[in-house]
Amino acid sequence: MDNKIVLISSSPRRRWLLETYGYDVTVVQPQSDELPHSRVPEELARENALRKFMSVRFDGVGLAADTIVVIDGRILGKPASIAEARAFLRTLSGRTHRVITGYVIGRSEEPEVTSHEVTGVKFMELSEAEIEYMLRSENLLDKAGAYAIQGSAGLFVERIEGDYSNVIGLPMPAIYRHLKKRFGILPSKWRGQRG
């Protein structure tokens, strides 16, 4: 059986997560646009993931995902400018928000798993200097909520409730369980061993 996963994503962080845990990955760019933020956040994340999944054809088992940040019912997507990224970080300062990743797994045009994971993240109170440090440290315009927990923002996280890898972009324990149970796919180092 082919154990390669087709990752339908433009996110280098998702590929990094899968490869870090030992999966063989082929990347295909999704051909869909994200829906407007006018839906229930969990539904929006799942629907965006499904749209990515259905936008391409592929061989083998595919995985698509969409991650959004939510605070007070407001969805913080990828900021359109440095000014908006700064405003997002001010909003997150000293408060708890939710990171929701919707994901879809299956064969081409046959989604078998459609689900989502939610993780709570609390930032400490951020000074203007700390916000500017984050803005200077990396490109935050391609990240939901204007931060990457595995980057400079990790210095300022006070508490996480739930799956850390979900905040990076894929809930790996859940993905592992689905790939193993539904498709018999294990990380490459486990091949030949009993699961």
N, CA and C atoms as an extended XYZ file, in Angstrom:
585
Properties=species:S:1:pos:R:3:atomname:S:1:resname:S:1:resid:I:1 pbc="F F F"
N         0.836       -1.195        0.000 N   MET     1
C         0.000        0.000        0.000 CA  MET     1
C         0.876        1.252        0.000 C   MET     1
N         0.456        2.241       -0.787 N   ASP     2
C         1.185        3.505       -0.836 CA  ASP     2
C         0.869        4.299        0.430 C   ASP     2
N         1.893        4.626        1.195 N   ASN     3
C         1.690        5.344        2.454 CA  ASN     3
C         1.898        6.849        2.321 C   ASN     3
N         2.056        7.325        1.104 N   LYS     4
C         2.276        8.757        0.909 CA  LYS     4
C         0.965        9.510        1.130 C   LYS     4
N         1.065       10.680        1.754 N   ILE     5
C        -0.088       11.552        1.967 CA  ILE     5
C         0.007       12.705        0.981 C   ILE     5
N        -1.099       13.003        0.337 N   VAL     6
C        -1.162       14.167       -0.536 CA  VAL     6
C        -1.702       15.319        0.303 C   VAL     6
N        -0.853       16.293        0.589 N   LEU     7
C        -1.252       17.445        1.386 CA  LEU     7
C        -1.721       18.549        0.444 C   LEU     7
N        -2.998       18.890        0.545 N   ILE     8
C        -3.584       19.919       -0.310 CA  ILE     8
C        -3.528       21.220        0.478 C   ILE     8
N        -2.414       21.901        0.361 N   SER     9
C        -2.178       23.066        1.215 CA  SER     9
C        -1.023       23.893        0.681 C   SER     9
N        -1.081       25.192        0.896 N   SER    10
C         0.042       26.061        0.572 CA  SER    10
C         0.847       26.401        1.826 C   SER    10
N         0.534       25.722        2.944 N   SER    11
C         1.176       26.021        4.219 CA  SER    11
C         2.441       25.176        4.430 C   SER    11
N         3.607       25.810        4.492 N   PRO    12
C         4.817       25.045        4.792 CA  PRO    12
C         4.792       24.457        6.200 C   PRO    12
N         4.033       25.076        7.098 N   ARG    13
C         3.960       24.565        8.476 CA  ARG    13
C         3.244       23.217        8.524 C   ARG    13
N         2.217       23.024        7.718 N   ARG    14
C         1.528       21.729        7.709 CA  ARG    14
C         2.426       20.628        7.159 C   ARG    14
N         3.133       20.942        6.096 N   ARG    15
C         4.074       19.952        5.557 CA  ARG    15
C         5.135       19.621        6.606 C   ARG    15
N         5.653       20.655        7.263 N   TRP    16
C         6.677       20.451        8.295 CA  TRP    16
C         6.164       19.539        9.402 C   TRP    16
N         4.931       19.753        9.848 N   LEU    17
C         4.368       18.902       10.905 CA  LEU    17
C         4.304       17.445       10.460 C   LEU    17
N         3.750       17.192        9.289 N   LEU    18
C         3.624       15.812        8.811 CA  LEU    18
C         4.985       15.155        8.662 C   LEU    18
N         5.939       15.869        8.095 N   GLU    19
C         7.271       15.287        7.905 CA  GLU    19
C         8.007       15.120        9.224 C   GLU    19
N         7.789       16.028       10.167 N   THR    20
C         8.413       15.905       11.489 CA  THR    20
C         7.985       14.615       12.177 C   THR    20
N         6.731       14.236       11.985 N   TYR    21
C         6.229       13.005       12.596 CA  TYR    21
C         6.454       11.779       11.722 C   TYR    21
N         7.178       11.939       10.611 N   GLY    22
C         7.621       10.782        9.843 CA  GLY    22
C         6.755       10.360        8.683 C   GLY    22
N         5.835       11.213        8.246 N   TYR    23
C         4.994       10.856        7.098 CA  TYR    23
C         5.668       11.272        5.793 C   TYR    23
N         5.418       10.487        4.742 N   ASP    24
C         5.860       10.846        3.396 CA  ASP    24
C         4.782       11.746        2.794 C   ASP    24
N         5.185       12.900        2.300 N   VAL    25
C         4.213       13.912        1.881 CA  VAL    25
C         4.496       14.393        0.464 C   VAL    25
N         3.430       14.503       -0.319 N   THR    26
C         3.453       15.199       -1.597 CA  THR    26
C         2.516       16.386       -1.460 C   THR    26
N         2.946       17.561       -1.894 N   VAL    27
C         2.131       18.764       -1.743 CA  VAL    27
C         1.475       19.134       -3.070 C   VAL    27
N         0.180       19.435       -2.991 N   VAL    28
C        -0.585       19.937       -4.133 CA  VAL    28
C        -1.224       21.250       -3.689 C   VAL    28
N        -1.117       22.272       -4.516 N   GLN    29
C        -1.701       23.574       -4.161 CA  GLN    29
C        -3.216       23.534       -4.362 C   GLN    29
N        -3.996       23.968       -3.369 N   PRO    30
C        -5.454       24.019       -3.548 CA  PRO    30
C        -5.818       25.081       -4.570 C   PRO    30
N        -6.959       24.873       -5.232 N   GLN    31
C        -7.416       25.795       -6.277 CA  GLN    31
C        -8.743       26.440       -5.893 C   GLN    31
N        -8.918       26.733       -4.617 N   SER    32
C       -10.186       27.294       -4.146 CA  SER    32
C        -9.945       28.574       -3.367 C   SER    32
N       -10.959       29.398       -3.298 N   ASP    33
C       -10.922       30.611       -2.485 CA  ASP    33
C       -11.596       30.322       -1.148 C   ASP    33
N       -11.151       31.018       -0.098 N   GLU    34
C       -11.766       30.833        1.214 CA  GLU    34
C       -13.086       31.590        1.276 C   GLU    34
N       -14.007       31.031        2.034 N   LEU    35
C       -15.322       31.642        2.186 CA  LEU    35
C       -15.242       32.869        3.089 C   LEU    35
N       -16.183       33.800        2.948 N   PRO    36
C       -16.200       34.953        3.855 CA  PRO    36
C       -16.499       34.529        5.288 C   PRO    36
N       -16.116       35.355        6.250 N   HIS    37
C       -16.232       35.028        7.672 CA  HIS    37
C       -17.631       35.290        8.215 C   HIS    37
N       -18.644       34.795        7.540 N   SER    38
C       -20.013       35.068        7.973 CA  SER    38
C       -20.719       33.822        8.494 C   SER    38
N       -19.943       32.810        8.872 N   ARG    39
C       -20.515       31.547        9.332 CA  ARG    39
C       -20.046       31.231       10.753 C   ARG    39
N       -20.643       30.188       11.324 N   VAL    40
C       -20.154       29.668       12.600 CA  VAL    40
C       -18.704       29.231       12.384 C   VAL    40
N       -17.780       29.635       13.253 N   PRO    41
C       -16.354       29.384       12.997 CA  PRO    41
C       -15.998       27.926       12.702 C   PRO    41
N       -16.537       26.988       13.477 N   GLU    42
C       -16.228       25.573       13.239 CA  GLU    42
C       -16.688       25.138       11.854 C   GLU    42
N       -17.890       25.584       11.456 N   GLU    43
C       -18.414       25.249       10.127 CA  GLU    43
C       -17.552       25.869        9.038 C   GLU    43
N       -17.123       27.101        9.256 N   LEU    44
C       -16.293       27.790        8.279 CA  LEU    44
C       -14.975       27.050        8.056 C   LEU    44
N       -14.316       26.638        9.138 N   ALA    45
C       -13.034       25.929        9.017 CA  ALA    45
C       -13.215       24.606        8.280 C   ALA    45
N       -14.278       23.863        8.614 N   ARG    46
C       -14.531       22.587        7.925 CA  ARG    46
C       -14.866       22.805        6.450 C   ARG    46
N       -15.699       23.808        6.172 N   GLU    47
C       -16.111       24.063        4.791 CA  GLU    47
C       -14.936       24.535        3.937 C   GLU    47
N       -14.090       25.392        4.480 N   ASN    48
C       -12.908       25.823        3.733 CA  ASN    48
C       -11.975       24.653        3.452 C   ASN    48
N       -11.817       23.763        4.437 N   ALA    49
C       -10.987       22.572        4.228 CA  ALA    49
C       -11.585       21.692        3.133 C   ALA    49
N       -12.901       21.519        3.154 N   LEU    50
C       -13.568       20.699        2.136 CA  LEU    50
C       -13.421       21.318        0.750 C   LEU    50
N       -13.546       22.631        0.664 N   ARG    51
C       -13.380       23.310       -0.631 CA  ARG    51
C       -11.971       23.092       -1.181 C   ARG    51
N       -10.968       23.161       -0.313 N   LYS    52
C        -9.599       22.896       -0.752 CA  LYS    52
C        -9.475       21.455       -1.235 C   LYS    52
N       -10.020       20.529       -0.450 N   PHE    53
C        -9.942       19.101       -0.777 CA  PHE    53
C       -10.564       18.810       -2.141 C   PHE    53
N       -11.734       19.383       -2.393 N   MET    54
C       -12.475       19.088       -3.624 CA  MET    54
C       -11.956       19.883       -4.829 C   MET    54
N       -11.032       20.819       -4.611 N   SER    55
C       -10.579       21.684       -5.704 CA  SER    55
C        -9.536       21.040       -6.616 C   SER    55
N        -8.995       19.898       -6.205 N   VAL    56
C        -7.965       19.234       -7.005 CA  VAL    56
C        -8.248       17.736       -7.074 C   VAL    56
N        -7.647       17.091       -8.046 N   ARG    57
C        -7.693       15.628       -8.139 CA  ARG    57
C        -6.296       15.099       -7.834 C   ARG    57
N        -6.257       13.917       -7.241 N   PHE    58
C        -4.974       13.368       -6.818 CA  PHE    58
C        -5.096       11.860       -6.689 C   PHE    58
N        -3.956       11.193       -6.603 N   ASP    59
C        -3.910        9.750       -6.362 CA  ASP    59
C        -3.537        9.512       -4.914 C   ASP    59
N        -4.139        8.496       -4.296 N   GLY    60
C        -3.819        8.161       -2.918 CA  GLY    60
C        -4.746        8.839       -1.929 C   GLY    60
N        -4.217        9.076       -0.743 N   VAL    61
C        -5.002        9.665        0.347 CA  VAL    61
C        -4.609       11.132        0.496 C   VAL    61
N        -5.619       11.994        0.464 N   GLY    62
C        -5.379       13.431        0.555 CA  GLY    62
C        -5.806       14.006        1.892 C   GLY    62
N        -5.196       15.119        2.253 N   LEU    63
C        -5.499       15.823        3.492 CA  LEU    63
C        -5.520       17.317        3.199 C   LEU    63
N        -6.623       17.967        3.570 N   ALA    64
C        -6.725       19.422        3.441 CA  ALA    64
C        -7.156       19.978        4.787 C   ALA    64
N        -6.740       21.202        5.079 N   ALA    65
C        -7.070       21.797        6.379 CA  ALA    65
C        -7.194       23.310        6.251 C   ALA    65
N        -7.892       23.885        7.215 N   ASP    66
C        -8.023       25.338        7.293 CA  ASP    66
C        -8.018       25.727        8.760 C   ASP    66
N        -7.181       26.699        9.126 N   THR    67
C        -7.060       27.127       10.516 CA  THR    67
C        -7.513       28.567       10.663 C   THR    67
N        -8.338       28.806       11.668 N   ILE    68
C        -8.792       30.169       11.944 CA  ILE    68
C        -8.632       30.465       13.433 C   ILE    68
N        -8.511       31.737       13.724 N   VAL    69
C        -8.399       32.221       15.102 CA  VAL    69
C        -9.672       32.989       15.429 C   VAL    69
N       -10.250       32.719       16.607 N   VAL    70
C       -11.524       33.329       16.982 CA  VAL    70
C       -11.424       33.917       18.383 C   VAL    70
N       -11.874       35.159       18.524 N   ILE    71
C       -11.941       35.793       19.839 CA  ILE    71
C       -13.234       36.600       19.914 C   ILE    71
N       -13.998       36.388       20.967 N   ASP    72
C       -15.293       37.063       21.156 CA  ASP    72
C       -16.209       36.875       19.946 C   ASP    72
N       -16.156       35.698       19.340 N   GLY    73
C       -16.993       35.422       18.182 CA  GLY    73
C       -16.488       36.031       16.890 C   GLY    73
N       -15.406       36.780       16.950 N   ARG    74
C       -14.838       37.424       15.765 CA  ARG    74
C       -13.710       36.564       15.209 C   ARG    74
N       -13.750       36.335       13.907 N   ILE    75
C       -12.722       35.538       13.255 CA  ILE    75
C       -11.584       36.447       12.805 C   ILE    75
N       -10.375       36.106       13.238 N   LEU    76
C        -9.184       36.829       12.803 CA  LEU    76
C        -8.481       35.968       11.758 C   LEU    76
N        -8.620       36.340       10.507 N   GLY    77
C        -7.973       35.600        9.430 CA  GLY    77
C        -6.535       36.036        9.260 C   GLY    77
N        -6.032       35.934        8.049 N   LYS    78
C        -4.686       36.420        7.757 CA  LYS    78
C        -4.769       37.938        7.592 C   LYS    78
N        -3.960       38.671        8.294 N   PRO    79
C        -4.049       40.134        8.208 CA  PRO    79
C        -3.670       40.640        6.818 C   PRO    79
N        -4.343       41.701        6.394 N   ALA    80
C        -4.103       42.270        5.068 CA  ALA    80
C        -2.933       43.252        5.059 C   ALA    80
N        -2.483       43.658        6.241 N   SER    81
C        -1.404       44.646        6.317 CA  SER    81
C        -0.715       44.537        7.679 C   SER    81
N         0.435       45.189        7.809 N   ILE    82
C         1.134       45.233        9.089 CA  ILE    82
C         0.264       45.931       10.135 C   ILE    82
N        -0.435       46.965        9.714 N   ALA    83
C        -1.310       47.687       10.646 CA  ALA    83
C        -2.398       46.765       11.184 C   ALA    83
N        -2.967       45.930       10.316 N   GLU    84
C        -4.002       45.007       10.781 CA  GLU    84
C        -3.394       43.925       11.665 C   GLU    84
N        -2.202       43.448       11.330 N   ALA    85
C        -1.517       42.462       12.174 CA  ALA    85
C        -1.285       43.044       13.568 C   ALA    85
N        -0.863       44.285       13.630 N   ARG    86
C        -0.646       44.962       14.919 CA  ARG    86
C        -1.952       45.036       15.705 C   ARG    86
N        -3.049       45.370       15.039 N   ALA    87
C        -4.360       45.452       15.693 CA  ALA    87
C        -4.805       44.082       16.203 C   ALA    87
N        -4.552       43.027       15.417 N   PHE    88
C        -4.897       41.669       15.857 CA  PHE    88
C        -4.148       41.335       17.150 C   PHE    88
N        -2.853       41.602       17.177 N   LEU    89
C        -2.044       41.261       18.347 CA  LEU    89
C        -2.484       42.059       19.573 C   LEU    89
N        -2.875       43.299       19.379 N   ARG    90
C        -3.414       44.082       20.490 CA  ARG    90
C        -4.709       43.456       21.010 C   ARG    90
N        -5.530       42.947       20.107 N   THR    91
C        -6.791       42.299       20.496 CA  THR    91
C        -6.535       41.028       21.298 C   THR    91
N        -5.504       40.276       20.914 N   LEU    92
C        -5.197       39.001       21.579 CA  LEU    92
C        -4.479       39.190       22.915 C   LEU    92
N        -3.890       40.339       23.123 N   SER    93
C        -3.084       40.611       24.307 CA  SER    93
C        -3.859       40.385       25.611 C   SER    93
N        -3.300       39.527       26.461 N   GLY    94
C        -3.861       39.290       27.787 CA  GLY    94
C        -5.150       38.498       27.803 C   GLY    94
N        -5.529       37.918       26.678 N   ARG    95
C        -6.832       37.252       26.590 CA  ARG    95
C        -6.702       35.846       26.001 C   ARG    95
N        -7.749       35.074       26.190 N   THR    96
C        -7.795       33.725       25.628 CA  THR    96
C        -8.587       33.744       24.330 C   THR    96
N        -8.052       33.082       23.324 N   HIS    97
C        -8.761       32.931       22.051 CA  HIS    97
C        -8.788       31.454       21.676 C   HIS    97
N        -9.568       31.137       20.661 N   ARG    98
C        -9.655       29.762       20.185 CA  ARG    98
C        -9.001       29.639       18.822 C   ARG    98
N        -8.250       28.555       18.637 N   VAL    99
C        -7.700       28.206       17.332 CA  VAL    99
C        -8.458       26.981       16.847 C   VAL    99
N        -9.098       27.117       15.689 N   ILE   100
C        -9.927       26.043       15.142 CA  ILE   100
C        -9.335       25.596       13.816 C   ILE   100
N        -9.036       24.312       13.705 N   THR   101
C        -8.575       23.749       12.443 CA  THR   101
C        -9.605       22.749       11.953 C   THR   101
N       -10.180       23.049       10.800 N   GLY   102
C       -11.039       22.086       10.124 CA  GLY   102
C       -10.173       21.243        9.213 C   GLY   102
N       -10.494       19.961        9.079 N   TYR   103
C        -9.684       19.110        8.208 CA  TYR   103
C       -10.545       18.053        7.516 C   TYR   103
N       -10.071       17.648        6.342 N   VAL   104
C       -10.749       16.641        5.527 CA  VAL   104
C        -9.701       15.643        5.060 C   VAL   104
N       -10.013       14.356        5.171 N   ILE   105
C        -9.110       13.296        4.719 CA  ILE   105
C        -9.905       12.333        3.845 C   ILE   105
N        -9.311       11.873        2.763 N   GLY   106
C        -9.978       10.891        1.914 CA  GLY   106
C        -9.264       10.726        0.592 C   GLY   106
N        -9.909        9.967       -0.297 N   ARG   107
C        -9.379        9.799       -1.639 CA  ARG   107
C       -10.002       10.849       -2.540 C   ARG   107
N        -9.411       11.050       -3.691 N   SER   108
C        -9.846       12.113       -4.589 CA  SER   108
C       -11.355       12.102       -4.807 C   SER   108
N       -11.990       13.239       -4.530 N   GLU   109
C       -13.436       13.439       -4.657 CA  GLU   109
C       -14.263       12.560       -3.716 C   GLU   109
N       -13.612       11.924       -2.729 N   GLU   110
C       -14.311       11.069       -1.764 CA  GLU   110
C       -13.867       11.409       -0.340 C   GLU   110
N       -14.293       12.538        0.195 N   PRO   111
C       -13.910       12.868        1.577 CA  PRO   111
C       -14.523       11.880        2.555 C   PRO   111
N       -13.686       11.215        3.343 N   GLU   112
C       -14.172       10.225        4.306 CA  GLU   112
C       -14.210       10.759        5.728 C   GLU   112
N       -13.321       11.689        6.028 N   VAL   113
C       -13.263       12.287        7.363 CA  VAL   113
C       -13.393       13.796        7.199 C   VAL   113
N       -14.382       14.384        7.854 N   THR   114
C       -14.509       15.841        7.911 CA  THR   114
C       -14.734       16.201        9.369 C   THR   114
N       -13.775       16.907        9.959 N   SER   115
C       -13.867       17.195       11.384 CA  SER   115
C       -13.121       18.493       11.694 C   SER   115
N       -13.014       18.793       12.984 N   HIS   116
C       -12.259       19.971       13.405 CA  HIS   116
C       -11.733       19.767       14.818 C   HIS   116
N       -10.738       20.555       15.161 N   GLU   117
C       -10.133       20.537       16.501 CA  GLU   117
C       -10.100       21.971       17.017 C   GLU   117
N       -10.310       22.131       18.316 N   VAL   118
C       -10.292       23.457       18.932 CA  VAL   118
C        -9.261       23.478       20.058 C   VAL   118
N        -8.413       24.496       20.069 N   THR   119
C        -7.415       24.676       21.121 CA  THR   119
C        -7.545       26.092       21.676 C   THR   119
N        -7.522       26.214       22.994 N   GLY   120
C        -7.534       27.533       23.626 CA  GLY   120
C        -6.120       28.023       23.863 C   GLY   120
N        -5.876       29.290       23.541 N   VAL   121
C        -4.549       29.878       23.727 CA  VAL   121
C        -4.709       31.207       24.457 C   VAL   121
N        -3.944       31.392       25.537 N   LYS   122
C        -3.962       32.679       26.235 CA  LYS   122
C        -2.600       33.341       26.133 C   LYS   122
N        -2.604       34.578       25.630 N   PHE   123
C        -1.391       35.382       25.615 CA  PHE   123
C        -1.287       36.184       26.899 C   PHE   123
N        -0.066       36.444       27.331 N   MET   124
C         0.142       37.400       28.416 CA  MET   124
C        -0.143       38.797       27.874 C   MET   124
N        -0.201       39.751       28.763 N   GLU   125
C        -0.357       41.146       28.321 CA  GLU   125
C         0.858       41.528       27.482 C   GLU   125
N         0.620       42.030       26.287 N   LEU   126
C         1.708       42.371       25.373 CA  LEU   126
C         1.962       43.870       25.387 C   LEU   126
N         3.206       44.242       25.588 N   SER   127
C         3.570       45.657       25.476 CA  SER   127
C         3.692       46.000       23.992 C   SER   127
N         3.713       47.289       23.697 N   GLU   128
C         3.901       47.702       22.300 CA  GLU   128
C         5.255       47.227       21.776 C   GLU   128
N         6.259       47.207       22.645 N   ALA   129
C         7.585       46.732       22.226 CA  ALA   129
C         7.542       45.242       21.874 C   ALA   129
N         6.791       44.469       22.630 N   GLU   130
C         6.679       43.026       22.347 CA  GLU   130
C         5.923       42.788       21.048 C   GLU   130
N         4.889       43.568       20.812 N   ILE   131
C         4.151       43.448       19.554 CA  ILE   131
C         5.066       43.802       18.383 C   ILE   131
N         5.829       44.860       18.507 N   GLU   132
C         6.745       45.258       17.429 CA  GLU   132
C         7.830       44.206       17.213 C   GLU   132
N         8.273       43.588       18.303 N   TYR   133
C         9.254       42.499       18.189 CA  TYR   133
C         8.686       41.368       17.332 C   TYR   133
N         7.430       40.976       17.591 N   MET   134
C         6.818       39.912       16.787 CA  MET   134
C         6.695       40.324       15.330 C   MET   134
N         6.301       41.549       15.085 N   LEU   135
C         6.125       42.026       13.712 CA  LEU   135
C         7.448       42.064       12.955 C   LEU   135
N         8.530       42.334       13.648 N   ARG   136
C         9.851       42.390       13.005 CA  ARG   136
C        10.476       41.007       12.851 C   ARG   136
N        10.067       40.060       13.666 N   SER   137
C        10.743       38.757       13.715 CA  SER   137
C        10.429       37.858       12.532 C   SER   137
N         9.234       37.980       11.972 N   GLU   138
C         8.836       37.066       10.894 CA  GLU   138
C         7.666       37.665       10.121 C   GLU   138
N         7.368       37.045        8.983 N   ASN   139
C         6.229       37.488        8.184 CA  ASN   139
C         4.951       36.967        8.826 C   ASN   139
N         4.138       37.863        9.352 N   LEU   140
C         2.904       37.457       10.015 CA  LEU   140
C         1.682       37.609        9.117 C   LEU   140
N         1.876       38.081        7.904 N   LEU   141
C         0.737       38.331        7.018 CA  LEU   141
C         0.155       37.048        6.425 C   LEU   141
N         0.892       35.934        6.518 N   ASP   142
C         0.356       34.677        5.988 CA  ASP   142
C        -0.101       33.739        7.112 C   ASP   142
N        -0.366       34.324        8.293 N   LYS   143
C        -0.732       33.500        9.448 CA  LYS   143
C        -2.045       33.987       10.051 C   LYS   143
N        -2.972       33.065       10.255 N   ALA   144
C        -4.243       33.418       10.889 CA  ALA   144
C        -3.982       34.020       12.257 C   ALA   144
N        -4.656       35.124       12.553 N   GLY   145
C        -4.475       35.781       13.840 CA  GLY   145
C        -3.195       36.572       13.963 C   GLY   145
N        -2.368       36.574       12.904 N   ALA   146
C        -1.108       37.333       12.863 CA  ALA   146
C        -0.051       36.829       13.837 C   ALA   146
N        -0.017       35.501       14.053 N   TYR   147
C         1.084       34.973       14.865 CA  TYR   147
C         1.326       33.506       14.540 C   TYR   147
N         2.538       33.059       14.859 N   ALA   148
C         2.907       31.650       14.747 CA  ALA   148
C         3.427       31.211       16.108 C   ALA   148
N         2.750       30.265       16.731 N   ILE   149
C         3.116       29.867       18.088 CA  ILE   149
C         4.513       29.260       18.143 C   ILE   149
N         4.954       28.658       17.036 N   GLN   150
C         6.293       28.068       16.996 CA  GLN   150
C         7.356       29.113       16.679 C   GLN   150
N         6.928       30.358       16.458 N   GLY   151
C         7.850       31.454       16.200 CA  GLY   151
C         7.973       32.354       17.419 C   GLY   151
N         8.144       33.644       17.172 N   SER   152
C         8.387       34.585       18.267 CA  SER   152
C         7.216       34.667       19.244 C   SER   152
N         5.996       34.413       18.779 N   ALA   153
C         4.828       34.490       19.666 CA  ALA   153
C         4.895       33.483       20.808 C   ALA   153
N         5.648       32.406       20.619 N   GLY   154
C         5.761       31.392       21.659 CA  GLY   154
C         6.301       31.931       22.978 C   GLY   154
N         7.041       33.035       22.911 N   LEU   155
C         7.561       33.655       24.138 CA  LEU   155
C         6.452       34.207       25.024 C   LEU   155
N         5.313       34.511       24.426 N   PHE   156
C         4.288       35.279       25.129 CA  PHE   156
C         3.022       34.478       25.434 C   PHE   156
N         3.071       33.169       25.217 N   VAL   157
C         1.903       32.328       25.493 CA  VAL   157
C         1.896       31.955       26.972 C   VAL   157
N         0.825       32.305       27.641 N   GLU   158
C         0.693       32.030       29.069 CA  GLU   158
C         0.131       30.639       29.325 C   GLU   158
N        -0.794       30.209       28.457 N   ARG   159
C        -1.449       28.911       28.684 CA  ARG   159
C        -2.015       28.379       27.369 C   ARG   159
N        -1.975       27.047       27.229 N   ILE   160
C        -2.613       26.376       26.099 CA  ILE   160
C        -3.535       25.309       26.660 C   ILE   160
N        -4.757       25.262       26.165 N   GLU   161
C        -5.710       24.227       26.554 CA  GLU   161
C        -6.054       23.421       25.318 C   GLU   161
N        -5.461       22.226       25.220 N   GLY   162
C        -5.718       21.378       24.061 CA  GLY   162
C        -4.439       21.059       23.307 C   GLY   162
N        -4.590       20.762       22.044 N   ASP   163
C        -3.513       20.256       21.203 CA  ASP   163
C        -2.631       21.389       20.669 C   ASP   163
N        -1.358       21.366       21.046 N   TYR   164
C        -0.395       22.380       20.601 CA  TYR   164
C        -0.226       22.356       19.087 C   TYR   164
N        -0.114       21.153       18.496 N   SER   165
C         0.124       21.068       17.045 CA  SER   165
C        -1.032       21.662       16.248 C   SER   165
N        -2.223       21.650       16.823 N   ASN   166
C        -3.377       22.266       16.170 CA  ASN   166
C        -3.151       23.755       15.954 C   ASN   166
N        -2.474       24.404       16.901 N   VAL   167
C        -2.222       25.840       16.798 CA  VAL   167
C        -1.222       26.125       15.675 C   VAL   167
N        -0.341       25.177       15.393 N   ILE   168
C         0.604       25.322       14.283 CA  ILE   168
C        -0.115       25.141       12.947 C   ILE   168
N        -1.131       24.261       12.913 N   GLY   169
C        -1.870       24.110       11.655 CA  GLY   169
C        -2.490       22.762       11.385 C   GLY   169
N        -2.127       21.733       12.160 N   LEU   170
C        -2.744       20.412       12.007 CA  LEU   170
C        -2.810       19.730       13.370 C   LEU   170
N        -3.975       19.220       13.763 N   PRO   171
C        -4.062       18.484       15.031 CA  PRO   171
C        -3.499       17.074       14.842 C   PRO   171
N        -2.200       16.923       15.030 N   MET   172
C        -1.523       15.683       14.656 CA  MET   172
C        -2.010       14.425       15.368 C   MET   172
N        -2.342       14.447       16.672 N   PRO   173
C        -2.866       13.213       17.257 CA  PRO   173
C        -4.155       12.740       16.583 C   PRO   173
N        -5.047       13.661       16.261 N   ALA   174
C        -6.291       13.284       15.571 CA  ALA   174
C        -5.994       12.808       14.153 C   ALA   174
N        -5.109       13.504       13.451 N   ILE   175
C        -4.743       13.105       12.084 CA  ILE   175
C        -4.125       11.708       12.109 C   ILE   175
N        -3.233       11.463       13.057 N   TYR   176
C        -2.607       10.142       13.195 CA  TYR   176
C        -3.659        9.040       13.363 C   TYR   176
N        -4.611        9.283       14.270 N   ARG   177
C        -5.648        8.263       14.512 CA  ARG   177
C        -6.460        7.972       13.258 C   ARG   177
N        -6.859        9.005       12.530 N   HIS   178
C        -7.648        8.791       11.309 CA  HIS   178
C        -6.837        8.075       10.234 C   HIS   178
N        -5.593        8.498       10.030 N   LEU   179
C        -4.769        7.865        8.998 CA  LEU   179
C        -4.518        6.391        9.321 C   LEU   179
N        -4.297        6.088       10.579 N   LYS   180
C        -4.045        4.703       10.990 CA  LYS   180
C        -5.300        3.842       10.876 C   LYS   180
N        -6.410        4.338       11.441 N   LYS   181
C        -7.633        3.529       11.516 CA  LYS   181
C        -8.333        3.383       10.166 C   LYS   181
N        -8.470        4.480        9.441 N   ARG   182
C        -9.249        4.456        8.199 CA  ARG   182
C        -8.454        4.011        6.983 C   ARG   182
N        -7.144        4.347        6.964 N   PHE   183
C        -6.376        4.139        5.742 CA  PHE   183
C        -5.146        3.263        5.929 C   PHE   183
N        -4.862        2.851        7.149 N   GLY   184
C        -3.698        2.003        7.405 CA  GLY   184
C        -2.377        2.701        7.153 C   GLY   184
N        -2.372        4.026        7.240 N   ILE   185
C        -1.147        4.792        6.981 CA  ILE   185
C        -0.472        5.141        8.307 C   ILE   185
N         0.794        4.748        8.393 N   LEU   186
C         1.606        5.043        9.578 CA  LEU   186
C         2.843        5.820        9.152 C   LEU   186
N         3.477        6.513       10.099 N   PRO   187
C         4.745        7.169        9.757 CA  PRO   187
C         5.733        6.153        9.191 C   PRO   187
N         6.611        6.592        8.302 N   SER   188
C         7.488        5.676        7.580 CA  SER   188
C         8.375        4.834        8.493 C   SER   188
N         8.765        5.353        9.642 N   LYS   189
C         9.626        4.589       10.554 CA  LYS   189
C         8.905        3.406       11.185 C   LYS   189
N         7.569        3.387       11.088 N   TRP   190
C         6.801        2.294       11.686 CA  TRP   190
C         6.501        1.178       10.699 C   TRP   190
N         6.831        1.360        9.445 N   ARG   191
C         6.470        0.368        8.457 CA  ARG   191
C         7.009       -1.008        8.839 C   ARG   191
N         6.201       -1.994        8.682 N   GLY   192
C         6.607       -3.353        9.010 CA  GLY   192
C         6.364       -3.708       10.466 C   GLY   192
N         6.054       -2.732       11.289 N   GLN   193
C         5.731       -2.999       12.680 CA  GLN   193
C         4.231       -3.103       12.832 C   GLN   193
N         3.806       -3.698       13.910 N   ARG   194
C         2.368       -3.772       14.186 CA  ARG   194
C         1.941       -2.508       14.894 C   ARG   194
N         0.795       -1.937       14.434 N   GLY   195
C         0.292       -0.711       15.060 CA  GLY   195
C        -0.387       -1.017       16.342 C   GLY   195
